[in-house]
């Protein structure tokens, strides 16, 4: 259940980045949903990292400073939930 939900959430961030048709609010909301899923799943979120990291990498270079900042917080949040640094995945 969480794998399709996670992927759909991540696709929202990617579509917005590539098409620039929606505001940064969608990207910010997607990051919030991603963090909520990680908190809910705990360490079970770890298998979702390989598909999550490319989206996070894009958001870390977002043109909107608010999105970039929120993504940095999301990465820190994921590190706390998973109990390991994510640098090796980037």
TABELKA-V391385 format. One record per backbone hydrogen bond with DSSP energy under -1.0 kcal/mol. CO is the residue of the C=O (numbers start at 1). NH is the residue of the N-H. Records with the same first field share a line. If there is no record, write none. Layout:
BEGIN
CO=NH + NH
END
This chain:
BEGIN
1=5
2=6
3=7
4=8
5=9
6=10
7=11
8=12
9=13
10=14
11=15
12=16
13=17
14=18
15=19
16=20
23=26
24=28
25=29
26=30
27=31
28=32
29=33
30=34
31=35
32=36
33=37
34=38
35=39
36=40
37=41
38=42
41=44
42=45
43=46
45=48
46=49
48=52
49=53
52=56
53=57
54=58
55=59
56=60
58=61
59=62
64=68
65=69
66=70
67=71
68=72
69=73
70=74
71=75
72=76
73=77
74=78
75=79
76=80
77=81
78=82
79=83
86=89
87=90
END
